[in-house]
Amino acid sequence: MSTPRKASDGAIRSFAKKAARGAARRMKEFGQVEPEGFDLSAVPSADIALYFADGPQKLYQLTQWLPVFEANADMTTIVVVRHIETYRELLSRTSLRVLLVPRYEILMALYDRADFHAVIYVNNGWTNFQSLSFQQAVHIHVNHGESDKICMVSNQAKAYDKVFVAGEAAVRRHAAALAWFDPMHLVRVGRPQLDLAVPAAVPPHPGPTITYAPTWEGEDDANNYTSVDRYGPAIVAAALAQPGARVLYKPHPRVAESDDAGVAKGHAQILRAMDAAVSQDPSGGHRVLLDADVLGVIQCTDLMIADVSSVTLDHLYLRPEAPLVLTDRRSDRARLLDDAPVASGAHVVDEGSIGTLGEDLARLLAEDSQRDRRRELRDFYFDSLEPGQSTERFWGELSSAIHHHDAALRDLSRVRVIEEKA
């Protein structure tokens, strides 16, 4: 692909070399070693920049997208990071080329030099706005999951050329939350990560497998959907009480490192309960899976207990035939149904129902009365896409966005030429 450039190649090369030398000097001053591949003069041409500016604690937002881009041989992707520890960790986790670009001037030089046609964003980090300064590529936000959390909709969505979402639920979510937002910016693509072939996290089990997969407490109270502090130990106790059932505990990666006192206490109590269950019945198959791929865990799950999060909806897509239990830390059923439509196809755990969860789990395992409703909800959230179709639509829409943006750039270039001649 080729698009017009405002600066000459010679000017870009000169700026890139100066910027690279300056960044290398600053890194050495701070005791950092210049990473291999930092020389901008060696950057190859690429179609896509997969941009991520945060530290390693948020890498889960990016890593779920890496296999999607690694699997495409028709378009070249380079991962652009701004944090040196993120850079070091990614080198062993992806086959894509990773470039560390700590300074803004280096970032702009890189974008010009690599001739990117699309920049992809997996979150709303504040330095995304530095990247958005680049005018020669189409900027697309893809987020890092499909969820009913309030953080899934941000006024920052207005800054991107396109916002790729899973389906109708996300479209309505944006319409309900944002004023003066053009819905034409939204593009439905399903969730390509759910098309990936992920191995099962645990071996088969003769009885039912119950998974408790809570989320973390979020950045503030409005984004706090975790059940770990309020219901976590009671949930695990009720699950372990089910005869012949295997219990898996798969918390969000940030639960284990939480500095929230309630979450830390609940997590510790759950770990003790799981350890005791393993000691009492070593053949029961109970497992704590802190580092497992949650998609591999879902494959093995016959009943999922989770919070308002992407796990809930991933389970809905991958295992619509398996019962779903949704927690509500605010015990406000009307608000829950309004904010998270998936609740209409799930058993809800709140202050009023946590005391009978043991009996409720037994009933759900014996008789599933909400299976048809979950299939309707699956279509609502994921645009009626079947496995494989999300990936096809994602790349089709991305290619289309690049094509139309490049064409618009060519039109602008022709207008400038005409104006200069006039």
C-alpha positions, 0 to 999 in steps of 0.5 A: 500500500502507498499513501502520500506523505507531506514530508520527504523521505530524506527529511523523515530519515534525518528526523528519525536518526536525530530522534533515535540518537536523542532517545538512546542518550536519554535511556542511557542517562537513566541507566537503561540499555538501548533495546535491540531494534530501536534504530528507526532507520531499520524499521520495515514498512508495515500495514498495522501498528498495534499500539500499547502504552501501558506497563506489564500489569495491563498486558492482558489487554493486549495479549488476547489480541496478539494471536489474532494478528499473528495468524494473518499473513496478508497484512504486516503488524508491528507492536508499538509499546512505550514502556520498557518492561512491557517491551522486555516481556513481550519479546518472549510472548509474540512472533510479531515485531515489537518496538519500544518507542518511549518518546513522542518525537520517536513515535511520530518518526516511526509512524512516518518511517514504517508507513503504517496504514492503520493504528489499532488501540486495545484500551483508552490509555491517555497516551493514545492521544499522542498516537492519534496525532498521526494523520496518515493512518486510520485509527481504530479502537478495538477494546480488550473484550466485550463486557457490560462494564461502564468502562466499555463506553468512553467519551474518548470513542469520539477521537477514533476514526472507527470503533470496532464492537461485538454486536447490537448490545455494544451499539445500544451501550454507546447510544445510551451513554454518549451524547453527540456521538455519531453511531456511524463510527461503530463497526460490528465485528463480533469477537475474533479472539473467540475463534482461536483454537485454545487448548483446554485448561484442565483434563476431562472430569467425570462429574460437572465442572463449576468455575468461579471466575470473578473480575477485579475491583476496577479503578473506582467504585463505578467500575467495581463489579467484583464479588470476591470481597462480598460473596467470594468465599460463600460462592466457593463453599457452595460450589464445593458442596455439590456432590461429584463436582469439580471446582475451578477458581480463575480470578481476573489477573489483577485479583491476586495482586489487589491492594483492596483489603476486602478483595485481598481477604476474600481471595485469601479465604478462597485459596484456603478453601480450595487448598483444604478441598484438594487435601480432603479429596485429592482426586476431586480435580479442584484447581486454582488457575491463576495463570490459565487462559480463561478461554481454555477454562470456559471450554471445560466449564459446565456451570459458570459463576462470574461477575459483570465482565467479559468472562460472562459474555465469553462464556455465553458465546462459547458455551450457551448451553451451559448455565450461567450465574451472575453476581450483583454486588449492589443487589439492585436487580432493576439496575443490573437488568438495565446495565447488563441484559445478560442477567435476564438469562442467568441466575443472579447472586446478591444479598437476597440469594447468596444464602441459598446458592448451594440449593440453587446450584444443584437445581441449575445442574439438574434443570436448566430453564434458561437455555433458550434465553441465553441463545437469544442473548448470544445473538444480541451480544455477538451479532448472530456470528458463529465460530470463524465468522468474527475473524472474517468480518474483523479483517474484512472491515479493517481492510475496508477502513484502510482502503477508504482512508487511503483513498481519502488521503489521495483525494486530499493530495490531489486537492492540494496539487490543484490548489498549488497550481491555481 
